[in-house]
Amino acid sequence: MRKFKTESKKLLDLMINSIYTNREIFLRELISNASDAEDKLYFKSLTDKSIKLKKDDLVIRVSFDEGARTITVSDSGIGMTAEELEKNLGVIAHSDSLEFKQAQEAAALEAAEGAKGKASKSKKKPTSAAVDIIGQFGVGFYSSFMVASKVRVLSKAYGQDQAWAWESDGIEGYTISPAEKEGHGTDVILTIKENTDEDNYDSYLTEPGLKELIRRYSNYVRYPVQMECMHQRKLDLPEDAPEDAIPEWETYYETETINSMVPIWKRRKQDVKQEEYNEFYKSQFHDFADPARTITVHAEGAISYDVLMFIPSRPPFDLYSKDYKKGLELYRSNVLIMDKCEDLLPDHYNFVRGVVDSQDLTLNISRETLQQNNQLRAIAKKIESKITGELSAMCKNEREAYEEFFENFGRGLKFGIYTSYGAFASELAPLLLFYSAKQEKMITFDEYLEAAADGQEAIYYAAGEDLDRLAKMPMVTSVVGKGYDVLLCTQDVDEFCLQTMMQYQEKQLLNVAGGDLGLESEADKEAAEAATEANAELFAAMKEALGERVVKVAVSTRLTDAPAALTAQGPVSLEMEKIMAQMPDAQGIKSERVLEINAQHPVFEVLKKAQKNNHDKLVSYTNILYNQALLVEGLPVEDPVAFSQAICDLMK
């Protein structure tokens, strides 16, 4: 036995117990190594005309023996000599695949430098897209010891007569000895560990278990991954069999190709039918409905990659739960690296599903995460821009479909503006839709401004829970009555989003239930000031009756039909107060309420008479008006019993 050196033993222990976090990737690593071995033979055949390869020669086979507790991964690739087994498997972290790739790139560079004419002047790095070798670090093989108590590698190099066997338990050392093998290539035979109280290794010794791992991690390896799969068929009964005879079943085995090989995202978009994209989406992301939109990206440059994304036609049930995890599937050279790479999607596009595949990604030693996040950031930036562009086109050209999309996912776009403190406003604000009180349909900000009155300096909105009630609110009807549109906002995030934005296209976003909207004429302002001054004692008495419930009582310059209304001054609106009251950590947050009185309404004369003749009646009237204003705003009456009694007393 050739013993591992002390340093190698420590490194091997690190490989098995620390570097990999998910033991089921052992099969991915072995299949990737097999694919690399077949790549090497294929590339060798391009320059060595003596190598005659047929279409079916390069195949990867996976088999298992439940009784012997073995799993075998076989390839028909270039194989290894005894010296190569020693170098590749006896020296931990030596990557023959990386050496091969570097040699190919060096050859390509030399050829490019020696070329004449246009090619010699090119400053572009010579591409080695064809040399798409998966292995880089020379450690993937050792992931086998996470599930195996012993590993035997039987290999015969192409063109050699002698086969060799490498064996190890992953603890003390390894042996290399002569062996017998039909044909060139390599067989990796794992003796699977016995089950423990914590770990069930038997799950790898089943046909369904191995199929699932192949399809999950190696579905798009370029060579066929085949298994002998068990099937059953019902035998025909003899003609003279009794009517109640039980039919017999025959078990037989058939070779099946488990993987798809050519990923749909590598095919040209014009060569793929939408039905194919739909089927891929539904099977890959476990949805019953077709996607609302399919998005593809093919990028070449400093980092080349392919992207296939889908916008679902309906939100997943857990989209807004804390357990929902965003992200796209990340592949490197068709091999799955991460189920959900969160860094590829911003939070406001968390509903997008899809895959990203690049052979240029720099992975860490376990190939489970990335080393250079700047590569991901470059891809993520392009993905975000592409999604935004697709949604913008959908909004302009497929309005009905976009409105359905927005109903499902628009809340997330608004949260994207709010949670980023407005950083994404320029990107997301043009995608937002709100209901127009004037046009009575969903519109964008741009459509609002297109229909705005000449010289209009602001975009007006109202926030509440219900469209019908919002449309009837005094402050809304007042603004609409002056010829201005009002956006009716019914989602809890709406006002937070709009306050974060502050403006759109240099137009202020103003809540009609807020402070001065600037819509009053000078005559209206002068009349309000005069009424306030003439009735200063009345307003002081009403403020005293309401106490700290309001910061002031004032004459309104905007009410037309309603006798009174509640507005708010300061950053917290009435609707925001209502929403925050439902949050466990926001108790006690109040708006600065203002009771506005319509000086042109008959009720105002009643108030003036009560102030002169009956103070108690003024207090009662003031409370009734205040509580009515609360109800109109959808806020709870603080003392319903007292309110009811006050109305009864008034009726008497």
C-alpha positions in Angstrom: 0.0 0.0 0.0 1.2 3.5 -0.8 0.4 5.6 2.2 -0.9 9.1 2.0 1.6 11.7 3.4 0.7 13.4 6.7 -0.3 16.6 4.9 -2.2 14.7 2.3 -4.2 12.8 4.9 -5.2 16.1 6.6 -6.2 17.5 3.2 -8.2 14.4 2.3 -10.0 14.6 5.7 -10.8 18.3 4.9 -12.1 17.3 1.4 -14.4 14.7 2.8 -15.7 16.4 6.0 -15.5 20.1 5.4 -15.4 21.3 1.8 -18.6 19.7 0.7 -21.8 20.5 2.5 -24.1 18.3 0.5 -23.1 14.7 0.2 -25.5 13.9 -2.7 -23.3 15.8 -5.1 -20.8 12.9 -5.2 -22.6 11.6 -8.2 -22.5 15.0 -9.9 -18.7 15.0 -9.4 -18.2 11.5 -10.8 -20.4 12.1 -13.8 -18.6 15.4 -14.5 -15.2 13.6 -14.3 -16.5 11.0 -16.8 -17.7 13.8 -19.1 -14.3 15.4 -19.0 -12.6 12.0 -19.8 -14.8 11.7 -22.9 -14.1 15.3 -23.9 -10.4 14.6 -23.8 -10.8 11.6 -26.1 -13.0 13.6 -28.4 -10.5 16.5 -28.6 -7.7 14.0 -29.2 -9.6 12.6 -32.1 -9.7 16.0 -33.8 -5.9 15.9 -34.3 -5.3 12.2 -34.3 -6.9 10.8 -37.3 -6.2 7.2 -36.2 -8.9 7.6 -33.5 -12.2 6.6 -35.1 -15.2 7.5 -32.9 -18.7 6.6 -33.6 -21.7 8.6 -32.5 -22.6 6.1 -29.7 -19.0 5.5 -28.5 -19.0 8.3 -25.9 -21.5 7.2 -23.2 -21.6 7.5 -19.4 -23.1 4.5 -17.6 -24.4 4.4 -14.0 -25.3 1.1 -12.3 -25.8 -0.2 -8.8 -25.8 -3.5 -7.0 -27.9 -3.3 -3.9 -26.7 -6.6 -2.5 -23.0 -5.8 -2.9 -23.7 -2.1 -1.9 -21.9 -0.7 -4.9 -22.5 2.1 -7.3 -20.5 2.2 -10.6 -19.9 5.2 -12.9 -18.3 4.1 -16.2 -17.1 6.2 -19.1 -15.7 5.3 -22.5 -13.2 8.2 -22.4 -9.5 8.6 -22.7 -8.7 6.4 -19.6 -5.6 6.6 -17.4 -2.2 4.8 -17.2 -0.7 3.7 -13.9 1.4 6.9 -13.9 -1.7 9.0 -14.5 -3.6 7.3 -11.7 -0.7 8.0 -9.4 -0.6 11.7 -10.4 -4.4 12.3 -10.6 -5.7 10.3 -7.7 -2.6 9.8 -5.5 -1.9 13.6 -5.4 -4.8 15.4 -3.9 -5.9 18.6 -5.6 -4.0 17.8 -8.8 -6.3 18.5 -11.7 -5.5 16.7 -15.0 -8.6 18.3 -16.5 -7.2 21.8 -15.6 -3.8 20.9 -17.1 -5.6 19.7 -20.3 -7.6 22.9 -20.6 -4.6 25.1 -20.0 -2.6 23.2 -22.7 -5.5 23.6 -25.1 -5.7 27.3 -24.4 -1.9 27.7 -24.8 -2.1 26.0 -28.2 -5.0 28.2 -29.2 -3.0 31.3 -28.2 0.1 30.1 -30.1 -2.0 29.5 -33.2 -3.6 33.0 -32.9 -0.2 34.7 -32.5 1.2 32.8 -35.5 -1.7 33.7 -37.7 -1.5 36.4 -40.3 -3.8 39.2 -41.5 -6.9 40.1 -39.6 -6.6 37.3 -37.1 -3.1 38.4 -36.0 -4.3 41.9 -35.3 -7.1 40.8 -33.1 -6.7 41.7 -29.5 -9.4 39.4 -28.4 -8.5 36.6 -26.1 -8.6 33.3 -28.0 -11.7 31.5 -27.2 -11.7 28.0 -25.9 -15.4 27.5 -25.8 -15.0 24.0 -27.3 -12.6 23.1 -24.5 -15.4 23.2 -21.9 -13.8 21.0 -19.3 -15.8 20.9 -16.0 -13.1 19.9 -13.5 -10.7 22.5 -12.2 -9.5 21.7 -8.8 -8.9 17.9 -8.8 -10.9 17.3 -5.6 -14.4 16.4 -6.9 -13.4 12.7 -7.0 -12.8 12.7 -3.3 -16.4 13.6 -2.5 -17.0 9.9 -3.1 -15.6 9.1 0.4 -18.6 11.0 1.9 -20.8 8.1 0.9 -18.3 5.3 0.3 -16.2 3.2 2.6 -14.0 2.1 -0.3 -13.4 3.3 -3.8 -12.0 1.3 -6.7 -11.0 3.0 -9.9 -10.5 0.6 -12.9 -9.0 2.4 -15.9 -7.5 1.6 -19.3 -5.9 4.4 -21.3 -6.9 4.7 -25.0 -4.4 2.8 -27.1 -3.0 0.8 -24.2 -3.3 -2.9 -23.6 -2.8 -2.9 -19.8 -5.6 -1.7 -17.4 -4.8 -0.6 -13.8 -6.8 -0.4 -10.6 -6.5 2.3 -7.9 -8.1 1.4 -4.6 -8.4 3.3 -1.3 -10.5 3.5 1.8 -9.8 7.2 2.0 -7.9 6.9 5.3 -4.4 5.4 5.2 -3.5 5.2 1.6 -4.1 3.6 -1.8 -2.9 0.8 -4.0 -2.3 0.7 -7.8 -2.1 -2.7 -9.4 -2.5 -4.3 -12.8 -6.1 -5.3 -13.8 -8.3 -6.6 -16.6 -10.8 -4.3 -18.4 -12.6 -4.5 -21.7 -12.1 -1.4 -23.8 -10.7 2.0 -22.9 -12.2 4.3 -20.3 -12.7 4.3 -16.5 -15.0 2.6 -14.0 -15.4 4.2 -10.6 -16.8 1.6 -8.2 -18.0 2.9 -4.8 -18.7 0.6 -1.9 -21.5 2.5 -0.1 -21.3 2.9 3.7 -23.7 1.1 6.0 -26.6 3.1 7.4 -26.2 4.9 10.8 -28.7 6.4 13.2 -28.2 9.8 11.5 -27.5 8.8 7.9 -29.4 6.7 5.4 -27.0 5.6 2.7 -29.4 3.0 1.3 -31.3 5.8 -0.6 -28.4 5.9 -3.1 -28.7 2.2 -3.9 -32.1 2.5 -5.7 -33.0 3.1 -9.3 -35.3 6.1 -8.4 -32.7 7.6 -6.1 -29.9 7.6 -8.7 -32.3 8.8 -11.4 -33.3 11.7 -9.3 -29.7 12.7 -8.6 -28.7 12.4 -12.3 -31.7 14.5 -13.5 -31.2 17.1 -10.7 -27.5 17.7 -11.0 -26.3 16.3 -14.4 -29.4 16.5 -16.6 -27.5 18.6 -19.2 -24.2 16.9 -19.3 -23.4 16.7 -23.0 -23.0 12.9 -23.2 -25.8 10.3 -22.6 -25.9 9.1 -19.0 -27.5 5.7 -19.2 -28.8 3.1 -16.7 -30.3 -0.4 -17.0 -33.8 0.3 -15.7 -36.3 -2.2 -14.5 -39.7 -2.5 -16.3 -42.6 -4.8 -16.0 -45.1 -6.0 -18.6 -48.3 -8.1 -18.3 -48.1 -11.4 -20.1 -51.0 -12.6 -22.2 -53.1 -15.3 -20.7 -53.5 -18.6 -22.6 -56.7 -18.9 -24.6 -58.0 -21.7 -22.3 -57.3 -19.8 -19.1 -60.3 -19.5 -16.7 -62.1 -16.2 -16.5 -60.8 -15.5 -13.0 -57.2 -16.3 -13.8 -54.7 -13.7 -12.4 -52.4 -12.4 -15.1 -48.7 -12.8 -14.7 -46.1 -10.0 -14.9 -42.7 -10.3 -16.4 -39.8 -8.2 -15.2 -37.2 -7.1 -17.8 -34.4 -4.5 -18.0 -33.9 -1.9 -20.6 -31.2 0.7 -21.2 -32.5 4.2 -20.7 -30.8 7.6 -21.2 -31.6 9.5 -18.1 -30.4 13.0 -18.9 -31.7 15.5 -21.5 -28.1 16.4 -22.6 -29.0 19.5 -24.7 -30.4 22.2 -22.4 -33.3 24.1 -23.8 -31.6 27.4 -22.9 -28.6 26.6 -25.2 -30.9 26.3 -28.3 -31.7 29.3 -30.5 -34.9 30.9 -29.5 -36.3 30.7 -33.0 -35.8 27.0 -32.9 -37.8 26.5 -29.8 -41.6 26.5 -29.7 -43.4 28.3 -26.9 -45.0 25.0 -26.0 -41.6 23.6 -25.3 -40.7 26.5 -23.1 -44.0 26.0 -21.3 -43.4 22.3 -20.7 -39.9 23.0 -19.4 -41.1 25.6 -17.0 -43.9 23.5 -15.6 -41.8 20.4 -15.1 -38.7 22.3 -13.8 -40.5 24.6 -11.5 -43.5 22.5 -10.5 -46.2 24.8 -11.7 -49.5 23.7 -13.4 -50.0 26.8 -15.4 -48.1 28.2 -18.4 -45.8 31.1 -17.7 -47.0 34.6 -18.5 -43.7 35.6 -20.1 -40.6 33.8 -21.3 -37.3 35.8 -21.4 -34.0 34.6 -22.9 -30.5 36.1 -22.9 -27.4 35.0 -24.7 -24.4 37.0 -23.8 -20.8 36.8 -25.1 -17.8 38.8 -24.0 -15.6 38.9 -20.9 -18.1 36.5 -19.4 -20.4 34.5 -21.6 -23.6 33.0 -20.3 -27.1 31.9 -21.3 -30.3 32.8 -19.3 -33.8 31.4 -19.6 -36.3 33.1 -17.3 -40.1 32.9 -16.8 -42.6 35.3 -15.3 -45.3 33.0 -13.7 -48.9 33.6 -14.5 -49.8 33.4 -10.9 -47.9 34.0 -7.6 -46.8 31.0 -5.5 -48.8 30.5 -2.4 -45.8 31.5 -0.2 -44.5 34.5 -2.2 -45.0 36.9 0.7 -44.0 34.6 3.5 -40.7 34.7 5.3 -40.0 31.1 4.1 -40.0 32.1 0.4 -36.6 32.0 -1.1 -35.9 33.8 -4.4 -33.2 32.9 -6.9 -32.4 31.4 -10.2 -30.9 28.0 -10.8 -27.2 28.4 -11.5 -25.3 26.0 -13.8 -21.7 25.9 -14.9 -21.1 24.1 -18.2 -24.6 22.5 -17.9 -23.9 21.2 -14.4 -26.2 22.4 -11.6 -24.2 24.4 -9.0 -27.0 26.1 -6.9 -30.7 25.4 -6.8 -31.5 29.1 -6.0 -28.8 31.7 -6.4 -30.2 34.7 -4.6 -27.6 37.1 -5.9 -28.9 36.9 -9.4 -32.3 38.6 -8.6 -33.2 41.8 -6.8 -35.9 41.4 -4.2 -38.5 43.2 -6.3 -38.1 40.5 -9.0 -38.2 37.6 -6.6 -41.1 36.0 -8.5 -39.0 35.3 -11.6 -38.0 31.7 -12.1 -35.3 30.4 -14.4 -31.8 29.2 -15.1 -28.4 30.8 -15.7 -25.6 28.9 -17.3 -22.0 30.0 -17.8 -18.7 28.2 -18.4 -16.8 31.3 -17.2 -17.9 31.4 -13.6 -15.2 31.1 -11.1 -16.3 28.6 -8.4 -14.8 27.7 -5.1 -13.0 24.4 -4.5 -16.3 22.5 -3.7 -18.0 24.0 -6.8 -21.0 24.8 -4.5 -20.5 28.6 -4.4 -18.7 31.3 -6.3 -15.4 32.9 -5.6 -15.8 36.2 -7.6 -19.0 37.9 -6.9 -18.2 40.6 -9.5 -19.0 38.0 -12.1 -22.4 37.4 -10.6 -23.0 41.1 -10.2 -22.4 41.6 -13.9 -24.8 38.9 -14.8 -27.4 40.1 -12.3 -27.3 43.6 -13.6 -28.0 42.4 -17.2 -30.8 40.1 -15.9 -32.4 43.0 -14.0 -32.3 45.2 -17.0 -33.7 42.5 -19.2 -36.7 41.9 -16.9 -37.4 45.6 -16.6 -37.3 45.9 -20.4 -39.6 43.0 -20.9 -42.1 44.3 -18.3 -42.1 47.7 -19.9 -42.8 46.2 -23.4 -45.6 44.1 -21.9 -47.1 47.2 -20.3 -47.1 49.1 -23.6 -48.1 46.3 -26.0 -50.0 43.7 -24.0 -51.9 45.8 -21.5 -54.5 43.3 -20.4 -51.8 40.7 -19.7 -49.7 43.3 -17.9 -52.6 44.4 -15.7 -53.1 40.7 -14.7 -49.4 40.5 -14.0 -49.5 43.6 -11.9 -52.4 42.4 -9.9 -50.3 39.4 -9.0 -46.8 40.9 -8.5 -47.2 44.7 -8.5 -47.0 44.8 -4.7 -43.4 43.6 -4.9 -42.4 46.4 -7.3 -43.8 49.0 -4.9 -41.9 47.3 -2.0 -38.8 47.5 -4.2 -39.0 51.3 -4.2 -39.9 51.6 -0.6 -37.3 49.2 0.9 -34.5 50.6 -1.3 -35.3 54.2 -0.1 -36.1 55.2 -3.6 -32.9 53.8 -5.2 -35.0 51.7 -7.7 -37.6 54.4 -8.3 -36.3 55.4 -11.7 -36.4 51.8 -12.9 -39.7 50.6 -11.2 -41.9 53.7 -11.1 -42.8 53.6 -14.8 -44.0 50.1 -14.3 -46.5 50.9 -11.5 -50.3 51.0 -12.1 -52.9 52.9 -10.0 -56.6 53.3 -10.5 -57.6 56.7 -11.9 -60.6 58.3 -10.3 -61.2 60.4 -13.4 -60.5 57.8 -16.2 -61.9 54.9 -14.1 -59.2 52.5 -15.1 -55.6 51.4 -14.2 -53.0 53.9 -15.5 -49.3 54.5 -15.3 -47.7 57.8 -14.0 -46.9 58.7 -17.6 -50.5 58.2 -18.7 -51.6 60.3 -15.7 -49.3 63.1 -16.9 -50.4 62.8 -20.5 -54.0 63.6 -19.5 -53.0 66.2 -16.8 -54.3 69.7 -17.0 -52.0 72.4 -18.5 -49.7 73.8 -15.8 -50.5 71.0 -13.3 -47.6 70.9 -10.9 -48.3 67.7 -8.9 -49.7 64.2 -9.1 -52.5 63.7 -6.7 -53.4 60.5 -4.9 -55.6 59.2 -2.1 -54.9 56.1 0.0 -57.4 53.8 1.6 -58.8 50.2 1.6 -61.6 50.3 -0.9 -61.9 51.9 -4.4 -65.6 52.8 -4.1 -65.2 54.5 -0.8 -62.0 56.3 -1.8 -63.8 57.7 -4.9 -66.5 59.2 -2.7 -64.3 60.7 -0.1 -64.8 64.5 0.2 -61.1 65.3 -0.5 -61.1 63.2 -3.7 -64.4 64.6 -5.1 -63.1 68.1 -4.3 -59.9 67.6 -6.3 -61.7 65.8 -9.2 -64.3 68.6 -9.2 -61.5 71.1 -9.9 -60.6 69.1 -13.0 -57.6 67.1 -11.6 -57.3 63.4 -11.6 -56.6 61.4 -8.4 -54.9 58.1 -8.2 -56.7 55.8 -5.8 -54.3 53.6 -3.9 -55.7 50.6 -2.0 -52.6 48.5 -1.1 -50.9 48.9 2.3 -47.6 49.7 0.7 -48.9 52.3 -1.7 -48.5 55.4 0.4 -45.1 54.3 1.8 -43.9 53.8 -1.7 -45.2 57.2 -3.0 -43.8 59.1 0.0 -40.4 57.4 -0.6 -40.5 58.5 -4.2 -41.6 62.1 -3.4 -41.9 63.0 -7.0 -42.1 61.6 -10.6 -40.8 63.5 -13.6 -40.3 66.5 -11.4 -43.9 66.5 -10.3 -44.6 66.3 -6.6 -46.7 63.3 -5.3 -49.3 64.8 -3.0 -51.9 63.1 -0.8 -55.2 64.9 -1.2 -55.8 64.2 2.5 -52.6 66.0 3.4 -51.7 69.6 3.8 -52.1 72.5 1.4 -52.4 71.2 -2.2 -52.0 74.5 -3.8 -55.2 74.2 -5.7 -57.1 77.1 -4.0 -57.5 80.4 -5.7 -56.4 83.6 -4.0 -60.1 84.4 -3.4 -60.6 81.0 -1.7 -57.6 81.6 0.5 -58.7 85.1 1.5 -62.2 83.9 2.3 -60.9 81.1 4.4 -58.6 83.5 6.3 -61.4 85.9 6.9 -63.7 83.1 8.2 -61.0 81.8 10.4 -60.3 85.2 11.9 -64.0 86.0 12.4 -64.7 82.7 14.1 -61.5 82.3 16.1 -63.4 81.7 19.4 -65.5 79.0 17.7 -62.5 77.1 16.5 -60.7 77.5 19.8 -63.8 76.0 21.6 -64.0 73.1 19.2 -60.3 72.4 19.6 -60.8 72.4 23.3 -63.7 70.0 23.0 -61.6 67.6 21.0 -58.4 68.0 23.1 -55.4 66.1 21.9 -57.3 64.2 19.3 -56.5 67.0 16.8 -53.8 69.5 16.5 -56.2 72.2 15.2 -59.6 73.0 13.8 -59.6 75.1 10.7 -61.7 76.4 7.8 -61.3 74.2 4.7 -60.4 75.7 1.3 -61.3 72.5 -0.6 -64.5 71.0 0.8 -67.6 71.4 -1.3 -70.5 69.2 -0.2 -69.2 67.6 3.1 -69.6 69.6 6.3 -66.2 68.5 7.7 -63.3 66.2 7.0 -60.1 64.9 8.7 -56.8 65.6 7.2 -53.2 65.2 8.5 -50.2 67.4 8.6 -46.7 66.1 8.8 -45.2 62.9 7.4 -47.7 60.4 8.9 -51.0 60.3 7.0 -54.3 58.9 8.3 -53.9 55.8 6.2 -50.3 55.2 7.3 -51.5 55.5 10.9 -54.1 52.9 10.3 -51.6 50.5 8.7 -48.9 51.0 11.3 -51.5 50.4 14.1 -51.6 46.8 12.9 -47.9 46.3 13.3 -46.7 44.9 16.6 -43.7 47.3 16.9 -45.4 50.5 15.7 -48.0 51.0 18.5 -48.5 54.7 19.5 -47.6 56.2 16.1 -50.3 58.8 15.4 -50.9 61.3 12.6 -51.3 65.0 13.4 -55.0 65.3 12.7 -56.7 68.4 11.5 -60.5 68.8 11.5 -61.4 70.9 8.5 -64.8 72.7 8.5 -66.7 73.7 5.4 -67.6 77.3 6.1 -70.1 77.2 3.1 -72.1 74.3 4.6 -75.3 75.0 6.6 -73.8 73.1 9.5 -71.3 75.9 10.0 -74.1 78.3 10.9 -75.5 75.7 13.4 -72.0 75.5 15.0 -71.8 79.3 15.3 -75.2 79.5 17.0 -74.3 76.7 19.4 -71.1 78.5 20.3 -73.0 81.6 21.2 -76.0 80.0 23.0 -75.2 76.5 24.2 -71.6 75.4 24.9 -72.6 71.8 25.7 -74.4 71.5 22.4 -71.3 72.8 20.6 -69.2 70.1 22.3 -71.7 67.5 21.2 -71.9 68.8 17.6 -68.0 68.9 17.5 -67.7 65.3 18.6 -70.3 64.1 16.1 -68.6 65.9 13.2 -65.2 64.4 14.3 -66.6 60.9 14.6 -68.3 61.2 11.2 -65.0 62.3 9.7 -63.4 59.2 11.3 -65.9 56.9 9.7 -65.5 58.5 6.3 -61.7 57.8 6.6 -62.3 54.2 7.6 -60.9 54.9 11.1 -62.6 53.5 14.2 -64.8 55.7 16.4 -63.1 55.9 19.7 -66.3 55.6 21.8 -69.1 54.1 19.8 -71.5 54.2 22.7 -71.0 57.9 23.3 -71.3 58.6 19.6 -74.6 56.7 19.4 -76.0 58.5 22.4 -75.0 61.9 21.0 -76.9 61.1 17.8 -80.0 60.0 19.8 -79.8 63.2 21.9 -79.6 65.2 18.7 -82.7 63.5 17.3 -84.6 64.3 20.5 
